[in-house]
Amino acid sequence: MSHATEQPRKRTPEEIEADLARTRLELTSTVNELSDKLDPRRQVDAAKDSAKAAAAAAGGRAKAAAAAAGGQAKAFADDLGSGDRKALTVLGAVLAAGATLIAVARRSR
């Protein structure tokens, strides 16, 4: 049994040179990309940008929380002003807890 084997087509020197040039360009591009990714200055810049974005987001959340707390404090003050029993009870409990803490702190001296 004989098997026919195909011989690969012979490439011309020009085709080989073109393949080498293309491969060199691809390799240069890959090396440049890796160099950019591994450059310490670029990594520091990327870390700074990331930190700035995180700080801006945290600042926005803090402002929103402060605005909400301010609104709640105003509503509580309004409830106290109108004589709301629940608000008065909460205020009394907070004052009693504060007085207890002061008394305990003075005794332990």
N, C-alpha and C positions, 0 to 999 in steps of 0.2 A: 504494500500500500504506500503509495507516494502522496505526499501532501504538497500542494503548490504553495510556496511562500512568496508573499509580495515583498518586493524590495521597496523601501521608502524612497520617495522622490528626492532626488538630489537637489539641494538648495544652491542657489547661486551665491557668490561672494557678496553681492549687493543685498540679497535677502538676509544673509547672516549679519551683515553690518547694520541693516535696518533693525533687526531684532535686538542686537546688542545696544543700539542707541535708545530704543524704546525701553529696554530693561534698565539701562542707566538712568533714564529720566524717572521711571517709576521708583527706582531705588533712592534717588536723590529726593524725590517728593516724600517718600516714607521717612527717610532720615530727618528731613526738615520738620515734618510733623512731630516726630518723636522728640526732637530737640526743643521744639516749642512747648510741648507738654511737660518736659522734664526741666525746663528753665526755672531756677529758683525764683527769679524776679517775677515771672508770670504766675507762679504758684502763689507767691505772696500777694500779688495784685488780685488774684482770684479769691483768695481767702479774705482780703480786705473787702472786696465787693460783696461777698457772702455775709460777712459780719455787718456791713452797713445795711444790707437788706433786712437782716434779722433784727437789728436795732430799730430800724424804721417800723417794722411790723410790730415789735414789742411796744414801741412808743405809741403807736396807734391804739393798741389794745389797752394800754395804761390810761390814755386819755378817755377812751370810751368807758372804762371802769370808774374813773374819777367822776365823769359826768353822771354816770348812773348812781354812784354813791352820793353825790351832791343832791341829786333829785330825790333820793330816798331820805336824806337828812332833812331836806326842806319839807317833804311830805310828813315826816315824823314831827317836825316842829309845828307844822300846821295842825296836825292831830292833837298835839299837846295844847296848842292855843285854843282849840275848839273844845277842850275838856274830854277828849276821847278816853274812855276808861282803860282800854287795852294799852294805849300809849302811856298813860299815867302809871299803870302797873309795871310796864317795862322800865320806865324811868326810875321808879321806886326800887325795883330789884337791882338795877345797875348801881344806884346810890348806896343801897344797903351792902352790896358786894364790895364796893370801893371802901366803905367805912370799915367793914370787917377786915379787909386786907391791911388797911392802915393800922388798925388796932393790933393785929397779929404782928405786924412788923415792929411796932413800938414795944411790944412785950418781949420780943426775942432779942432786944438790944441789951 
